[in-house]
Amino acid sequence: MKKLKRKEGMVENTSIGSHIVNVILGLILAVVAFCCVVPMWHVLMSSLSDGKALFAHSGLVLWPVGDFNLEAYKIVLKDNSVVRSYLVTIFYVVGSSLVGLVLNVLAGYVLSRQSKLRGPLMMLVLVSIMFNGGLIPTYMVVRGLGLTGTPLAIILSGCTNAMFMVMVMNGFLQVPIETVEAAQIDGAGHFQMMFQVMLPQARGLVLVTMINTALMAWNAWFEASIYVPRTKEWWPLQLVIRDFISRNQDFLNYANPDYNRYLVQYAVIVLATIPILLLMPFFIKKLEENMVIGAVKG
């Protein structure tokens, strides 16, 4: 029989069917979590294994194969390009997040205001979501601006997108109209209205766009391979990792192969993933709270 349990002003369904659904959902989430954790654990344990033993091993690695070994990390950290690429990537992340913040706030504010141009501007934004100009036209624009070979090519090409602008616009639309009108009566200008009145009340969605921009900048390598292919001092971490792995693929061609170089591909992946794993718990709550708020109003 279906039972309802009242708890702190809420009605909680305690029927058998609801318990079965909860168990099924729990099992599905457990399977998803397992599928996400196992590959990361495999890479971590492989990076700590003996190179020769791991090379001969096949299948999933749940603990270090052979003797515990840190030589792969020593090889990676001895290369100055890896440490430099960390700093370059942090620069890209900070630069893209800050530039994206300004652009998203400006675009979101303009799109949220009732004006004659709001319709055409919104149409342009929506069209850019559905259609992409393509790689070659984008490269021609960046080259025409004289940005190729410079870090600005990476920052400006990936600091924002139309979806982020729409999210910030929806965040601004959720600000009570009474608050906006009161600020206008007090003589607030557009910039004061934007940054002092509306932005603090829409900071949840703005933070979501900044976090996603930072994640995309951290994982980006393709743009760097196109815009700064010969300027290695501006290579981000992911592109250096790709180059590092490709340079260590031929370790078997030597008379006395160093099997530790086989572990390099695992070690660099671990080093590139650790910062995200350490920082994400601090932002996951905000992402959960605000990721879908943009669909409430528009």
C-alpha positions as CSV (number, residue, x, y, z in Angstrom):
1,M,0.0,0.0,0.0
2,K,1.2,3.5,-0.8
3,K,2.2,5.5,2.3
4,L,3.0,9.1,2.7
5,K,5.3,10.3,5.3
6,R,5.3,14.0,6.4
7,K,8.8,15.4,7.1
8,E,9.5,19.0,7.9
9,G,6.5,20.3,6.0
10,M,7.2,18.0,3.0
11,V,5.3,14.9,1.9
12,E,7.7,12.0,1.3
13,N,6.5,9.0,-0.8
14,T,7.4,5.7,0.9
15,S,5.7,3.3,-1.4
16,I,7.4,0.1,-2.6
17,G,7.5,1.4,-6.1
18,S,9.4,4.5,-5.0
19,H,11.9,2.4,-3.1
20,I,12.5,0.2,-6.2
21,V,13.0,3.3,-8.4
22,N,15.5,4.7,-5.8
23,V,17.4,1.4,-5.8
24,I,17.5,1.3,-9.6
25,L,18.7,4.9,-9.8
26,G,21.3,4.2,-7.1
27,L,22.6,1.2,-9.1
28,I,22.8,3.2,-12.3
29,L,24.7,6.0,-10.6
30,A,27.1,3.4,-9.0
31,V,27.8,1.9,-12.5
32,V,28.4,5.4,-14.0
33,A,30.7,6.3,-11.1
34,F,32.6,3.0,-11.5
35,C,33.0,3.6,-15.2
36,C,34.4,7.1,-14.5
37,V,36.8,6.1,-11.7
38,V,38.2,2.9,-13.1
39,P,40.0,4.5,-16.2
40,M,41.6,7.2,-13.9
41,W,42.7,4.5,-11.4
42,H,44.1,2.4,-14.3
43,V,46.2,5.3,-15.5
44,L,47.4,6.2,-12.0
45,M,48.5,2.6,-11.2
46,S,50.1,2.2,-14.6
47,S,52.2,5.4,-14.1
48,L,53.5,3.8,-10.8
49,S,54.3,0.4,-12.4
50,D,57.5,-1.1,-13.6
51,G,57.8,-0.1,-17.3
52,K,59.0,-3.5,-18.7
53,A,56.4,-5.4,-16.6
54,L,53.6,-3.1,-17.7
55,F,54.6,-3.3,-21.4
56,A,54.2,-7.1,-21.2
57,H,51.0,-6.8,-19.2
58,S,47.5,-6.7,-20.9
59,G,44.2,-5.8,-19.4
60,L,43.1,-3.5,-16.5
61,V,45.7,-2.4,-14.0
62,L,44.2,-2.2,-10.5
63,W,47.6,-2.0,-8.7
64,P,51.2,-1.3,-9.8
65,V,52.5,-4.0,-12.1
66,G,56.0,-5.1,-10.9
67,D,57.9,-2.9,-8.6
68,F,56.6,0.5,-7.4
69,N,58.2,3.0,-9.8
70,L,58.3,6.8,-9.9
71,E,60.8,7.1,-12.8
72,A,58.2,8.3,-15.3
73,Y,57.4,11.3,-13.1
74,K,61.1,12.1,-12.8
75,I,61.5,12.0,-16.6
76,V,58.5,14.4,-17.1
77,L,59.5,16.8,-14.3
78,K,63.1,17.1,-15.6
79,D,61.7,18.5,-18.8
80,N,61.5,22.2,-18.4
81,S,58.8,22.4,-21.1
82,V,56.3,20.6,-18.9
83,V,56.7,23.1,-16.0
84,R,56.6,26.0,-18.4
85,S,53.5,24.7,-20.0
86,Y,51.8,24.5,-16.6
87,L,52.4,28.3,-16.1
88,V,51.3,29.0,-19.7
89,T,48.1,27.0,-19.2
90,I,47.3,28.8,-16.0
91,F,47.8,32.1,-17.9
92,Y,45.4,31.0,-20.6
93,V,42.9,29.8,-18.0
94,V,43.0,33.1,-16.1
95,G,43.1,35.3,-19.2
96,S,40.2,33.4,-20.9
97,S,38.1,33.5,-17.7
98,L,38.5,37.2,-17.1
99,V,38.1,38.3,-20.7
100,G,35.1,35.9,-21.0
101,L,33.6,37.3,-17.8
102,V,33.6,40.9,-19.3
103,L,32.3,39.8,-22.7
104,N,29.6,37.6,-21.2
105,V,28.4,40.3,-18.8
106,L,28.3,43.0,-21.5
107,A,26.5,40.7,-24.0
108,G,24.1,39.3,-21.4
109,Y,23.2,42.8,-20.2
110,V,22.6,44.1,-23.8
111,L,20.5,41.0,-24.6
112,S,18.4,41.3,-21.4
113,R,17.4,45.0,-22.0
114,Q,14.1,45.7,-23.8
115,S,15.2,47.6,-26.9
116,K,14.4,47.6,-30.6
117,L,17.7,45.8,-31.4
118,R,17.2,43.0,-28.9
119,G,15.3,40.8,-31.5
120,P,18.0,41.0,-34.3
121,L,20.8,40.6,-31.8
122,M,19.2,37.6,-30.2
123,M,18.7,36.1,-33.7
124,L,22.4,36.6,-34.5
125,V,23.4,34.8,-31.2
126,L,21.0,31.9,-31.8
127,V,22.2,31.5,-35.4
128,S,25.8,31.3,-34.2
129,I,24.8,28.5,-31.8
130,M,23.3,26.4,-34.7
131,F,25.9,27.2,-37.3
132,N,29.7,27.5,-37.2
133,G,31.8,29.5,-39.6
134,G,34.4,26.7,-39.7
135,L,38.0,26.4,-38.9
136,I,39.5,28.0,-42.1
137,P,37.4,31.3,-41.9
138,T,38.2,31.5,-38.2
139,Y,41.9,31.1,-38.8
140,M,41.8,33.7,-41.6
141,V,40.2,36.2,-39.2
142,V,42.8,35.5,-36.5
143,R,45.6,35.8,-39.0
144,G,44.1,39.0,-40.5
145,L,44.1,40.5,-37.0
146,G,47.8,39.6,-36.7
147,L,47.2,37.4,-33.7
148,T,48.8,34.2,-34.9
149,G,51.8,33.2,-32.9
150,T,50.7,35.2,-29.9
151,P,48.8,34.1,-26.7
152,L,45.9,36.4,-27.6
153,A,45.0,34.1,-30.4
154,I,44.3,31.4,-27.8
155,I,42.6,33.6,-25.3
156,L,40.3,35.5,-27.6
157,S,39.3,32.5,-29.7
158,G,38.1,30.5,-26.7
159,C,37.0,33.0,-24.0
160,T,33.3,32.8,-24.7
161,N,30.5,31.5,-26.9
162,A,26.9,32.2,-27.7
163,M,25.6,29.7,-25.1
164,F,27.4,31.5,-22.3
165,M,26.0,34.8,-23.4
166,V,22.5,33.4,-23.3
167,M,23.1,31.9,-19.8
168,V,24.2,35.3,-18.5
169,M,21.3,37.0,-20.2
170,N,18.8,34.6,-18.5
171,G,20.6,35.3,-15.2
172,F,20.0,39.1,-15.7
173,L,16.4,38.5,-16.6
174,Q,15.8,36.8,-13.3
175,V,16.7,40.0,-11.4
176,P,13.4,41.5,-10.1
177,I,12.2,44.3,-12.3
178,E,11.5,46.3,-9.1
179,T,15.2,46.3,-8.3
180,V,16.2,47.5,-11.8
181,E,13.6,50.3,-11.7
182,A,14.7,51.4,-8.3
183,A,18.3,51.6,-9.5
184,Q,17.2,53.6,-12.5
185,I,15.3,56.0,-10.3
186,D,18.4,56.5,-8.2
187,G,20.2,57.5,-11.3
188,A,22.3,54.4,-11.9
189,G,24.0,54.3,-15.4
190,H,24.4,51.2,-17.5
191,F,27.7,50.2,-16.1
192,Q,26.6,50.8,-12.6
193,M,23.4,48.9,-13.2
194,M,25.3,46.1,-14.9
195,F,28.2,45.5,-12.4
196,Q,26.7,46.7,-9.1
197,V,23.0,45.9,-9.3
198,M,22.5,43.0,-11.7
199,L,25.8,41.1,-11.7
200,P,25.7,40.3,-7.9
201,Q,22.2,38.8,-8.2
202,A,23.2,36.7,-11.3
203,R,26.6,35.7,-10.0
204,G,25.6,32.0,-9.9
205,L,25.2,31.6,-13.7
206,V,28.1,33.9,-14.3
207,L,30.3,31.7,-12.1
208,V,29.1,28.6,-14.1
209,T,30.2,30.2,-17.4
210,M,33.6,31.1,-15.8
211,I,34.2,27.6,-14.5
212,N,33.3,26.1,-17.9
213,T,35.5,28.6,-19.7
214,A,38.4,27.6,-17.3
215,L,37.9,23.9,-18.0
216,M,37.9,24.4,-21.7
217,A,41.0,26.5,-21.6
218,W,42.7,23.9,-19.4
219,N,41.9,21.1,-21.8
220,A,42.5,23.0,-25.0
221,W,45.3,22.0,-27.3
222,F,43.8,22.1,-30.8
223,E,43.7,25.9,-31.0
224,A,47.3,26.1,-29.9
225,S,48.4,23.6,-32.5
226,I,46.8,25.9,-35.2
227,Y,47.6,29.4,-33.9
228,V,51.0,28.9,-32.2
229,P,52.4,25.8,-33.8
230,R,56.0,27.1,-34.0
231,T,56.0,29.2,-30.9
232,K,56.7,26.5,-28.3
233,E,57.1,28.9,-25.4
234,W,53.3,29.5,-25.7
235,W,52.3,25.9,-25.9
236,P,49.7,24.9,-23.3
237,L,50.1,21.8,-21.1
238,Q,47.9,19.6,-23.3
239,L,49.8,20.3,-26.5
240,V,53.1,19.7,-24.7
241,I,51.8,16.4,-23.4
242,R,50.8,15.4,-26.9
243,D,54.3,16.2,-28.2
244,F,55.9,14.5,-25.2
245,I,54.0,11.3,-25.8
246,S,54.8,11.3,-29.5
247,R,58.5,11.8,-28.8
248,N,58.5,8.8,-26.4
249,Q,56.7,6.4,-28.8
250,D,60.0,5.1,-30.4
251,F,61.8,4.0,-27.2
252,L,61.9,0.4,-28.5
253,N,64.1,1.5,-31.5
254,Y,67.1,1.8,-29.2
255,A,69.6,-1.0,-28.4
256,N,68.8,-0.7,-24.7
257,P,65.3,0.6,-24.5
258,D,64.3,2.6,-21.5
259,Y,60.9,1.1,-20.6
260,N,60.3,4.0,-18.2
261,R,59.5,6.0,-21.3
262,Y,56.6,3.8,-21.9
263,L,55.2,5.1,-18.6
264,V,55.5,8.7,-19.6
265,Q,52.1,8.7,-21.4
266,Y,50.4,7.8,-18.1
267,A,52.5,10.1,-15.9
268,V,51.7,13.2,-18.0
269,I,48.0,12.4,-18.0
270,V,48.0,12.2,-14.2
271,L,49.9,15.5,-13.8
272,A,47.4,17.2,-16.1
273,T,44.4,15.8,-14.3
274,I,45.4,16.4,-10.7
275,P,44.7,20.2,-10.6
276,I,41.1,19.6,-12.0
277,L,40.5,16.8,-9.5
278,L,41.7,19.0,-6.6
279,L,39.7,22.1,-7.6
280,M,36.5,20.6,-8.9
281,P,35.0,19.7,-5.4
282,F,35.1,23.4,-4.5
283,F,33.0,24.3,-7.6
284,I,30.7,21.3,-8.0
285,K,28.1,22.6,-5.6
286,K,27.8,25.9,-7.6
287,L,27.6,24.0,-10.8
288,E,24.8,21.8,-9.5
289,E,22.8,24.8,-8.2
290,N,23.1,27.0,-11.2
291,M,23.7,24.9,-14.3
292,V,20.0,24.8,-15.3
293,I,18.9,28.1,-13.9
294,G,19.3,29.6,-17.4
295,A,16.3,27.6,-18.7
296,V,13.9,29.1,-16.2
297,K,13.4,32.4,-17.8
298,G,14.2,33.9,-21.1
